[in-house]
Structures are given as C-alpha cells and as structure tokens.
C-alpha cells in the first residue's frame, strides 16, 4: 500500500481569461476542503476550436501565474500543456498519477459540468478513482436535485458493482457565489466598457492593451 504524501485538487480550465471568480473558487477550496494544495492547471488551446478571443497558451499561463502569485497552498501548473493533444481529463489524471505516485488527485469544476460529465471520456473511471468538487454557481440551485439524480442514475447503470457510490466521491461546494463569465469580460473589452472589478489587475492591464 503506497504512502500518500500530498492531496492535490486540480482546478483545470482554459482560463481565457482568468477572472475573480476563478481566484475565489481556488482560494475557497484550498482553505476549506480536505486538500493540501490546489493546482491551477491550464488546458491547451484546442486545435479543433477556432476562437478569435482565445489568448495564446503562453499568455494565459503568464496571466495565471501573476494572478495567483502569493496565494497560500495554490500553484499554477503547465503540466497539461506538455501532454499530447487533444487533451482529455482522464489521460491528464493518469499522467499525473504516474509522475507523482504518492499523491492523490481530485478535480474542481463548476456545477454546470455535471450536466454532461458522463459524456467525458472514461468518466466512470474518473469518478471511481478521484474525488470531485463541484462548485455551485448562481442559477443552478433550483435544478441541482434533478441534475444529481440523473447523474447518479447514469453512473449506477454503468459502474462496476464494487465501485464507490457517486456521493462518496462527489461533493457539492455551496460556498459564496461570484457570478462572472469570460464571455461577459470579452463583451466589455469589445465594447470598451469598464471590467476592472471582474479580473485581477494583471489581466485588466493586459486586456486594455489589446483589441479584438
């Protein structure tokens, strides 16, 4: 039996751009959940998705590092950028486990992901082997019971008999809500509206210098 030396929660995403809700979620999980560290992990730009507002990988990574600098028990990781594309979460988790065999890895994501989580590649394998933290978002409170019951029914229909129960692996985080979206930020950039209250100052300074 291996000796676990660190419990790491992976907070992955495109972070295009990183905004204050991302900072809030990362800090909240690091401070309030049973994890030693939160790794903010940048996903590479998909070669199959053309988005003129998608910032280059190196730019998004630099903004992440500046935005999360000095926050206790959080670190920015470029691990997934070094993996073959296309990027799939279960492959990233396998690679992490190979690289850090004495660590356990969990996932942090927004509650809306649960609507289609079972469509992810090897979703059941992910649930079986990793804790999941789903952060509640504004507007999802009323539909949460229905989403969870559908997810549980789908998981139970395809999981192995000896696999853990869904709610042994999944925790809904009902923390303070911050309602910000990347789409909202890009609209304000495009319309030259103020968005300084939505993003960390390094992101605000950078986006004010570019045009879309």
Secondary structure as UniProt FT lines:
FT   STRAND          6..13
FT   TURN            16..17
FT   HELIX           20..32
FT   STRAND          37..42
FT   TURN            47..48
FT   TURN            52..53
FT   HELIX           57..68
FT   TURN            69..70
FT   TURN            72..73
FT   STRAND          74..77
FT   HELIX           79..82
FT   HELIX           89..99
FT   TURN            101..102
FT   STRAND          103..110
FT   HELIX           111..115
FT   HELIX           117..119
FT   TURN            121..122
FT   HELIX           123..129
FT   STRAND          132..135
FT   TURN            138..139
FT   TURN            141..143
FT   HELIX           144..158
FT   TURN            161..162
FT   HELIX           166..169
FT   STRAND          170..173
FT   HELIX           182..190
FT   TURN            191..192
FT   TURN            196..198
FT   HELIX           201..207
FT   TURN            208..209
//
